[in-house]
């Protein structure tokens, strides 16, 4: 497995997303161009297509939100182990999620810097020098 770093850490599950959205888009286009006459069936099929797009988006959002909650819990445990449990309240969830890539050695200093300078998640990830890989991101 390739070593993870800032440049390659993002997980994009594009294949299933592209396939699902393409199928729904194809379905909607077929409904629009084959069934040119407005009818209850056409409207119903378009609503089903729109609903499928919403479902795909919601499934992805729920997975990411759950993953972020798990990461927050992991980071609270990790900060407690490092004696910095109280510091997690100074950070936003985005900052906490970004800090998971920092090694234990650089985490306290980066945490203080993130809180003091109000760093964005991207700035935090760029500041990590000893990358701690996360190959299980959804």
C-alpha positions as CSV (number, residue, x, y, z in Angstrom):
1,X,0.0,0.0,0.0
2,X,1.3,3.4,-0.9
3,X,2.5,5.7,1.9
4,X,-0.2,8.2,2.7
5,X,0.5,11.9,2.7
6,X,-1.3,15.2,2.1
7,X,-1.2,14.8,-1.6
8,X,-2.9,11.4,-1.7
9,X,-4.9,11.2,1.5
10,X,-8.3,11.9,0.1
11,X,-10.6,8.9,-0.4
12,X,-12.9,9.3,-3.4
13,X,-15.4,6.5,-4.0
14,X,-16.2,7.9,-7.4
15,X,-17.0,4.7,-9.3
16,X,-20.2,3.8,-7.5
17,X,-21.2,7.5,-7.3
18,X,-20.6,8.1,-11.0
19,X,-22.4,4.9,-11.9
20,X,-25.4,5.6,-9.7
21,X,-25.8,9.2,-10.8
22,X,-25.3,8.3,-14.5
23,X,-28.0,5.7,-14.3
24,X,-30.4,8.1,-12.7
25,X,-29.5,10.8,-15.1
26,X,-30.0,8.4,-18.0
27,X,-33.3,7.4,-16.6
28,X,-34.5,11.0,-16.3
29,X,-33.3,11.8,-19.9
30,X,-35.2,8.8,-21.2
31,X,-38.3,9.8,-19.4
32,X,-38.0,13.4,-20.8
33,X,-37.2,12.5,-24.4
34,X,-39.2,9.2,-24.9
35,X,-42.3,10.2,-23.0
36,X,-42.6,13.6,-24.4
37,X,-46.2,14.0,-23.5
38,X,-46.7,15.4,-20.0
39,X,-48.6,13.0,-17.9
40,X,-48.9,11.7,-14.4
41,X,-46.6,8.8,-15.2
42,X,-43.9,11.1,-16.6
43,X,-44.1,13.3,-13.5
44,X,-44.0,10.3,-11.2
45,X,-40.9,8.9,-13.0
46,X,-39.2,12.3,-12.8
47,X,-39.9,12.4,-9.0
48,X,-38.5,8.9,-8.6
49,X,-35.3,10.0,-10.4
50,X,-35.0,13.1,-8.2
51,X,-35.6,10.9,-5.1
52,X,-32.8,8.5,-6.2
53,X,-30.4,11.4,-6.6
54,X,-31.4,12.6,-3.1
55,X,-30.9,9.1,-1.6
56,X,-27.5,8.7,-3.1
57,X,-26.5,12.1,-1.7
58,X,-28.0,11.4,1.7
59,X,-26.3,8.0,2.0
60,X,-22.9,9.7,1.4
61,X,-23.6,12.5,3.8
62,X,-24.7,10.1,6.6
63,X,-21.6,7.9,6.1
64,X,-19.2,11.0,6.3
65,X,-21.0,12.4,9.3
66,X,-20.8,9.1,11.1
67,X,-17.2,8.7,10.3
68,X,-16.5,12.2,11.6
69,X,-18.2,11.4,14.9
70,X,-16.1,8.2,15.2
71,X,-12.9,10.2,14.5
72,X,-13.9,12.8,17.1
73,X,-14.3,10.0,19.7
74,X,-10.9,8.5,18.6
75,X,-9.3,11.9,18.9
76,X,-10.8,12.6,22.3
77,X,-9.3,9.2,23.5
78,X,-6.0,10.0,21.9
79,X,-5.9,13.5,23.5
80,X,-6.8,12.0,26.9
81,X,-3.9,9.5,26.5
82,X,-1.6,12.5,25.8
83,X,-3.0,14.4,28.8
84,X,-4.7,17.0,26.5
85,X,-8.4,15.9,26.9
86,X,-9.6,19.4,27.8
87,X,-8.1,20.9,24.7
88,X,-10.6,19.3,22.3
89,X,-13.2,21.8,23.3
90,X,-11.1,24.6,21.8
91,X,-11.4,23.2,18.3
92,X,-14.1,22.7,15.7
93,X,-15.0,19.3,14.4
94,X,-13.3,20.0,11.1
95,X,-10.0,20.8,13.0
96,X,-10.2,17.7,15.1
97,X,-10.8,15.5,12.0
98,X,-7.8,17.1,10.3
99,X,-5.6,16.6,13.4
100,X,-6.0,12.8,13.2
101,X,-3.2,12.8,10.6
102,X,-0.6,14.2,13.0
103,X,1.7,11.9,14.9
104,X,1.5,11.8,18.7
105,X,4.8,13.7,18.9
106,X,3.6,16.7,16.9
107,X,-0.1,16.6,17.9
108,X,0.2,18.8,21.0
109,X,2.1,21.7,19.3
110,X,-0.2,21.5,16.2
111,X,-3.3,21.5,18.4
112,X,-2.1,24.6,20.2
113,X,-1.3,26.3,16.9
114,X,-4.7,25.3,15.3
115,X,-6.6,26.7,18.3
116,X,-4.4,29.9,18.5
117,X,-4.4,30.7,14.8
118,X,-7.8,29.2,14.0
119,X,-6.3,27.1,11.2
120,X,-8.6,25.5,8.6
121,X,-8.6,21.8,8.2
122,X,-6.5,22.1,5.0
123,X,-3.9,24.3,6.8
124,X,-3.7,21.7,9.6
125,X,-3.1,18.9,7.1
126,X,-0.5,20.9,5.3
127,X,1.3,21.5,8.6
128,X,1.6,17.9,9.5
129,X,5.2,16.7,9.0
130,X,5.0,13.1,10.3
131,X,1.9,11.8,8.6
132,X,-0.2,9.2,10.4
133,X,-2.1,7.4,7.7
134,X,-5.9,6.7,7.8
135,X,-6.6,4.0,5.2
136,X,-10.1,3.2,6.6
137,X,-11.8,6.5,5.7
138,X,-15.2,6.0,4.1
